[in-house]
């Protein structure tokens, strides 16, 4: 697959990944390599990655516990301390090997250690490949509030080896599909249409869909790296989706939703808001709802759950001047940013979701 050029870095695929690493990881360029992995990636992905890594630069592994609940400042403190104890300096480089938690947290650690050192993202989940590792957004959660602390600092490179997907459970694969669906809904109706029938897709088809999804996100981010305008389009499904994810993480840890599962709910809810504002037709809304619910199980909410989720909305990092902001669909394949909705309409969206 062809390399994608982004703002100040490139996204490499499959066989080009190891070629890139062997070219840049030289002793004259870096004093030390730190590979950051969580406990799951360390078991399933790190051995293969190390087996194909050829470098004379000294290397250290830093591992932390897997899970969204460890994406916090406490984990960052432990990693900053480990980097210091292991001799990390301004010429060190961090390779973030893992899913969205690893790339989000690892990018934040790198962008703040010694006031910033270089890092490379090596995403190992579908979600991280098409979304979390791309665009330079890094961050950690504050309590149960998603990504409240962070930076926008681009990586040196992103290396996407789709062979890592063979280690993923089906639930994690579906989680990544949510962001791919979003990319079609906000910018490319033809891409969205490919998800109407996923039967019969082979590995090459999936690789092509991943590449196209990265292209869509990169195209948007390149126009607006710091999210003052069109990059807000990528927040479709995330205003309500993040509140739902935060609620389950804090209140129902045994039922905690994966990021993509929460975003899938958010996309249906925010599509309903788009419908009620006259931005999409009922036919389009029903199509979106049907396709997403065909891939993701319907999540159960009672009235108290919804009230608590609504309370979390005010903390969404996308809000401005105390108002909850949405990116809503303006027809399939288009989006309208800086949209607002009253609470009554959001409650109606939840009621329709249950039907």
C-alpha positions in Angstrom: 0.0 0.0 0.0 1.2 3.5 -0.8 2.7 5.7 1.9 0.5 8.5 3.0 2.1 11.9 3.6 0.7 13.8 6.5 1.6 17.1 8.2 5.3 16.7 9.1 5.3 12.8 9.1 4.3 9.8 7.0 2.1 6.8 7.4 3.8 3.6 6.2 2.1 0.2 5.6 3.1 -3.4 6.0 6.5 -4.2 4.3 7.5 -0.5 4.2 7.4 -0.3 8.1 10.5 -2.3 8.8 12.3 -0.7 6.0 11.6 2.7 7.5 12.7 1.6 11.0 16.0 0.1 9.7 16.8 3.3 7.9 16.2 5.8 10.8 17.1 3.9 14.0 20.8 4.6 13.9 23.2 5.2 16.8 24.1 8.6 15.4 20.5 9.6 15.4 19.2 8.2 18.7 20.8 7.6 22.1 18.2 5.0 23.2 15.0 3.4 22.0 12.1 2.9 24.4 9.3 0.6 23.4 6.1 1.3 25.3 3.5 -1.5 25.4 0.7 -2.5 27.6 0.4 -6.0 29.1 -1.7 -7.4 26.3 0.5 -6.0 23.4 3.6 -7.1 25.3 2.4 -10.7 25.1 0.8 -10.9 21.7 2.6 -8.3 19.5 6.0 -7.4 21.0 7.8 -10.7 20.3 7.1 -10.4 16.5 7.9 -6.7 16.5 11.3 -7.3 18.2 12.1 -10.3 15.9 11.9 -8.0 12.9 13.6 -4.9 14.5 17.3 -4.5 13.4 19.1 -1.7 15.2 22.4 -1.1 17.1 20.7 1.5 19.3 20.3 0.5 23.0 16.7 -0.6 23.6 14.5 -0.8 26.7 10.9 -2.1 27.1 8.4 -0.2 29.3 5.2 -2.0 30.1 2.0 -0.9 31.8 -1.3 -2.5 32.6 -3.8 -2.8 29.8 -7.2 -1.0 29.9 -8.8 2.5 29.6 -8.8 2.7 33.4 -4.9 3.0 33.3 -5.0 5.9 30.8 -4.3 8.5 33.4 -1.6 10.8 34.9 -0.6 8.1 37.5 0.5 5.8 34.7 2.3 8.7 32.9 4.2 9.5 36.2 5.3 5.8 36.3 6.5 6.0 32.7 8.2 9.4 33.1 10.0 7.9 36.2 11.1 4.8 34.2 12.4 6.9 31.4 14.4 8.9 33.8 15.8 5.9 35.7 16.7 4.2 32.4 18.7 7.1 31.1 16.2 8.7 28.7 17.4 12.0 27.3 16.4 14.5 24.6 17.8 12.2 21.9 15.8 9.2 23.0 12.8 8.0 20.9 9.6 6.2 22.1 7.9 3.6 20.0 4.3 3.2 21.0 3.3 -0.4 20.3 -0.4 -1.0 21.0 -4.0 0.1 20.7 -5.5 3.5 21.2 -4.7 3.7 24.9 -1.0 3.1 24.2 -0.7 5.6 21.3 -2.8 8.3 23.1 -0.8 7.9 26.4 2.5 7.2 24.8 2.3 10.3 22.6 1.4 12.4 25.6 4.4 11.0 27.6 6.7 11.7 24.7 5.5 15.2 24.0 6.0 16.2 27.6 9.2 14.3 28.7 12.2 16.6 28.6 9.8 19.1 27.0 9.3 16.7 24.1 11.1 13.8 22.5 10.3 12.0 19.2 7.9 9.2 19.1 6.6 6.7 16.5 3.2 5.0 16.7 2.9 1.4 15.8 -0.9 0.7 16.1 -1.9 -2.9 16.7 -5.7 -2.6 16.8 -8.0 -1.7 14.0 -9.3 1.3 16.0 -5.7 2.6 16.5 -4.8 2.1 12.9 -7.7 4.1 11.4 -8.1 6.7 14.2 -6.1 7.0 17.4 -2.6 6.8 16.0 -3.3 9.4 13.2 -3.3 13.2 13.6 -1.1 14.0 16.6 -3.8 14.1 19.3 -2.4 12.7 22.5 -3.9 12.5 26.0 -5.1 10.9 29.1 -8.4 10.8 31.0 -9.1 12.8 34.1 -11.0 10.4 36.4 -13.8 9.1 34.1 -13.7 12.1 31.8 -12.2 11.2 28.4 -9.0 12.8 27.1 -9.2 15.9 29.3 -5.4 16.3 29.6 -3.4 16.2 26.4 -1.4 17.8 23.6 -1.4 18.0 19.8 2.1 16.8 18.8 2.6 14.9 15.7 4.6 11.6 15.6 7.8 11.1 13.6 5.9 8.4 11.7 3.0 6.0 12.0 3.7 2.3 11.0 0.6 0.3 10.1 1.3 -3.5 9.9 -2.1 -5.1 9.4 -0.7 -8.5 10.3 -1.2 -7.5 14.0 -4.9 -7.7 13.4 -4.7 -11.5 13.5 -4.2 -11.2 17.3 -7.4 -9.3 17.8 -10.7 -10.7 19.2 -13.8 -10.0 17.1 -15.1 -7.5 19.7 -12.0 -5.4 19.2 -12.3 -5.6 15.4 -15.9 -4.3 15.5 -14.7 -1.5 17.8 -12.4 -0.3 15.0 -15.2 -0.5 12.4 -17.1 2.3 14.2 -14.5 4.9 13.3 -14.4 3.6 9.7 -18.1 3.9 9.4 -17.8 7.5 10.8 -15.2 8.4 8.1 -17.7 7.4 5.4 -20.6 9.2 7.0 -18.8 12.5 7.4 -16.9 12.6 4.1 -17.4 9.8 1.6 -20.8 8.2 0.8 -19.2 5.7 -1.5 -16.9 4.5 1.3 -20.0 4.3 3.6 -21.7 2.2 1.0 -19.0 -0.5 1.1 -20.1 -1.3 4.7 -23.6 -2.2 3.6 -22.3 -5.7 2.8 -19.2 -6.9 4.6 -19.7 -10.5 3.7 -16.9 -12.0 1.5 -14.3 -9.3 2.4 -10.8 -10.8 2.2 -7.5 -9.5 3.7 -6.7 -7.4 0.7 -10.1 -5.7 0.9 -9.6 -4.9 4.5 -6.2 -3.5 3.9 -7.6 -1.2 1.2 -10.4 -0.1 3.5 -7.9 0.7 6.3 -5.8 2.7 3.8 -8.8 4.7 2.6 -9.9 5.4 6.1 -6.5 6.8 7.0 -6.6 8.9 3.8 -10.0 10.4 4.9 -8.8 11.3 8.4 -5.5 12.6 7.2 -7.3 14.8 4.5 -9.4 16.4 7.3 -6.6 16.8 9.8 -4.2 18.3 7.2 -6.7 21.1 6.6 -7.0 21.9 10.3 -4.3 20.4 12.5 -5.3 22.2 15.7 -9.1 21.7 15.4 -10.3 25.2 14.9 -12.6 24.3 12.0 -13.2 21.3 9.8 -11.3 18.8 12.1 -14.3 19.1 14.4 -16.1 16.9 11.8 -14.2 14.0 13.2 -16.1 14.5 16.5 -19.3 13.1 14.9 -20.7 10.5 17.3 -18.2 11.4 19.9 -19.9 14.1 21.9 -22.6 11.7 23.2 -20.3 8.7 22.6 -17.6 9.9 25.0 -20.2 10.7 27.6 -21.6 7.2 27.3 -18.1 5.6 27.4 -17.3 7.7 30.5 -20.5 6.7 32.3 -20.0 3.0 31.8 -16.4 3.2 32.8 -17.3 4.9 36.1 -20.7 3.3 36.9 -20.7 -0.1 35.3 -17.1 -1.3 35.1 -18.3 -4.9 34.6 -20.2 -3.8 31.5 -17.6 -1.1 30.3 -18.0 -0.4 26.6 -15.1 -0.4 24.2 -14.5 3.0 22.6 -16.0 1.9 19.2 -19.1 0.4 20.9 -19.8 3.7 22.6 -19.2 5.7 19.5 -21.6 3.5 17.5 -24.3 4.5 20.0 -23.2 8.1 19.7 -23.4 8.0 15.9 -27.0 6.8 16.0 -28.0 9.4 18.6 -26.4 12.2 16.7 -27.8 11.0 13.4 -31.2 11.4 15.1 -30.3 15.0 16.0 -29.3 15.5 12.4 -32.7 14.1 11.3 -34.7 16.3 13.7 -32.8 19.4 12.5 -33.7 18.6 8.9 -30.1 17.8 7.9 -30.7 14.2 6.8 -33.8 12.4 5.5 -35.6 9.8 7.5 -34.5 7.2 4.9 -30.9 8.1 5.5 -31.4 8.0 9.3 -33.0 4.5 9.1 -30.2 3.3 6.9 -27.6 4.5 9.4 -29.4 3.0 12.3 -29.9 -0.3 10.6 -26.3 -0.8 9.5 -24.8 0.2 12.8 -27.2 -2.0 14.8 -26.5 -4.8 12.5 -22.8 -4.6 13.6 -23.2 -3.5 17.2 -25.5 -4.9 19.9 -28.0 -2.4 21.2 -26.9 -1.0 24.6 -29.5 -0.8 27.3 -30.2 2.5 29.1 -32.6 3.3 31.9 -33.8 6.8 32.7 -31.2 7.3 35.5 -28.4 6.2 33.2 -29.5 8.8 30.6 -29.7 11.5 33.2 -26.1 10.7 34.4 -24.9 10.7 30.8 -26.5 14.1 30.2 -24.7 15.4 33.3 -21.4 14.3 31.8 -21.9 16.2 28.6 -21.1 19.5 30.1 -17.5 18.3 30.7 -16.9 17.4 27.0 -13.6 18.9 25.9 -15.2 20.1 22.7 -17.6 22.5 24.5 -17.1 26.3 24.2 -18.6 29.0 26.5 -20.5 26.3 28.4 -22.4 25.1 25.4 -22.4 21.4 24.2 -21.2 21.3 20.6 -22.0 18.7 18.0 -20.7 17.8 14.6 -23.9 16.6 12.8 -24.5 15.0 9.4 -25.6 17.2 6.5 -26.5 14.3 4.3 -24.5 11.0 4.2 -21.0 12.0 3.2 -21.1 15.6 4.6 -21.0 17.2 8.0 -22.0 20.4 9.7 -19.9 21.6 12.6 -20.6 23.8 15.6 -24.2 22.6 16.1 -26.2 22.8 19.3 -29.1 20.8 20.6 -31.4 21.3 23.6 -31.7 18.5 26.2 -35.3 17.6 25.2 -34.1 16.6 21.7 -31.2 14.5 23.1 -33.7 12.7 25.4 -35.8 12.0 22.3 -32.8 10.6 20.5 -32.3 8.1 23.4 -35.9 7.1 23.3 -35.7 6.5 19.5 -32.5 4.5 20.0 -34.3 2.0 22.2 -37.0 1.3 19.5 
